Amino acid sequence: MDLAALAADLRRVTVELADAGRAVGSGVVWATDRVVTAAHVVPHAHAMVRRADGGRAHGRVVARDRDNDLALLHVPGLGSSAATLGAADELRVGSLLVAVGHPFGVRGALTTGIVHAMGAFGPAGRSWIQGDLRLAPGNSGGPLADARGRVVGINAMIVGGLALAIPVSDVTRFVRAAG
């Protein structure tokens, strides 16, 4: 496995999101004009989207699910190809995970780890991918990928030192429902 090549591929589908000129998180190119992120990353109706090539575009939130911490942005002129999706249900405890994001404003940072646990977690009993990998503010909304670089989740939060990501199957349902 060539982690440098995998990181380069993931960086191409990872955008930086800014609110009021301040970088606040990451997003995943879902389609040529759509970006998925964590809802807490985009609290307002609009966000500035910075592509991997440094270009900028304005994004408008077209769907939001605060309960599941997901948001979908329409970004005309995004001009990026969509992420390759994997299947979170193929992951096992110990499977390699890779995350790319913009923690603390460091663009395109890569972190690796393993699946710690899968399944329901917390009082709401939501499904999560729990990863033993180091994430920081700015990784939220970015991709969690498997060893082949396929996006298997959207990074949402850190609890007890573990990264929690929304499984790609939940994200896909949200995007389909948003139309």
N, C-alpha and C positions, 0 to 999 in steps of 0.2 A: 504494500500500500504506500502510495506517495502522498503524504499529508500536505506537502506544499501545493501539489496540483489540486487536491481536494479542497484546500482552503481557497485557492484562486477561483475555483468553480463556485463555491459558496459565496465568496465576496461579490461576484457578478450579480447575484440575485438578492443581495442584502443591501437595503438602503438605510440611510440615516434620516431620522425624523427630527424636525426642530419646531419648536413652538415659541413665538415671540423672539425669534433669532437665536434661541438657546437650544443646543442639541439635547434631546430628551430620551431618545431610544432608537430602536431599530425596527425594520419591517422586512417582509419577504415579498418579492415580486411574484404574484400569483398568476397574473396574466399580463399581456403587453400594456394594459392601462389600469391594472389593479394591484394594490399592495395590501397585505394582511399584516396586522400588528396586534399587540395587546391594547385593549381599550384604554387602560390607564396611561398609555403613552401619548394618546391624542385626546385630551380632555375637551378640546374645542372642535368646531366644525371644519376647520382648515389646518393644514400643516405644511411646512416646507419639506420637500423630499429631496435629499441629496443622493444622486446615483453613485455607483461605484466609480464611474469615470470622472466624478467631481461635478458633473452637470446638475442643475437644480430645476425642479418643477414644483408647481403648486398642487397639493392634493386636497381633495374634499372628502370628508367622511360621508359615505353613502349608507352604511349600516353599522350599528353598534349593539353589542350584547354585553352590558356591564356585568351581568351575573356570571357569564362565562369568560369575561375579560378579553373579548375579541372585538376588533374593528376592521372594517373594509374601507379602503380609500380608493377613489377614482382619481387617477393621475394621468391626464392627457399629456402626450409627449414623453412618456416614461422611456420608451424605446429600448427596454431591456427584455430579454427572453425570460420566460417563467421558470421557476424552480422545478426541479425534478422531485416528485413526491414519492415517498416510501410508504411503508405500512408499519405503524407503531405496534400492531399485534404480532409482528415478526420478531420484535425485540425480546430478549431474555435478560434476566439478571446477569450482569457481567458483560453484556454487549457493549462494544465501543460506541461512544457518543462524541460528537464534535459540535461546537457552537461557534458561530461567528457573530460579532456585533460590534458595538461602538462604546465600550465601557469607559466612563469618565472622559468621553470625547476622543478616545484613541480609536481611530478609524480602522475597521477590518480586523480587529483582534481575534485570534483563534484560541480556543481552549478545548481541551480534551478530557474525557473521563469515561465512566462506565454507568450502565443502568444500575441503580441501587435497588429500585423496586418499581413495580407497575401496579396500577389499580386505584381503587378509591382511597382518598386521603382527606381528612378534615371533616368538619361537622356536616357539610353539604353532601358528602359522599361522592364528590366528582371524581372522574377518572383523571389521573395524572401520570406522566412519565417522571419518575423521580431519578435524578441523575447526580452522581457524585462527581461534579465538575465545578470549577470556579467560575461563577458569574458575578457581575457587579452592575450597579446602575448604568444603564445604557445598553445592556444586553437584552432587556425586556423587549418583546415583540419580534426578536430576531429568530433565525432558524436553529433548531436542534436537528442534527442530521445523524444518519447511521454511518458505518464505516465505508459505505459506497458513495457518500455524499448526497443521499436522498433525504429530503426534509421529512422528518417523522413527527415533528412537533414545533410549537411556537413557545419560546421561552416566556414565562410569565412572572415568576418570583423566586425568591430564595427563602426557605424555611429550615431552620435548624442546620444551616450550612449546606443543605441540599438544594439543587436547582429543580424547580417544578416547571414542566412544560405541558401545554395543552396538546393532546394527541392529534395528529393530522386528520384522523377520521372525524373528530368533532369540528375541526376547522373547516373541512370540506363540506360538512352538513350546513354550517353557518353560512358559508359563501354561496352554496346552492339556494338556501332559503332567502338570501339577500337579493338573488336574481342577478 
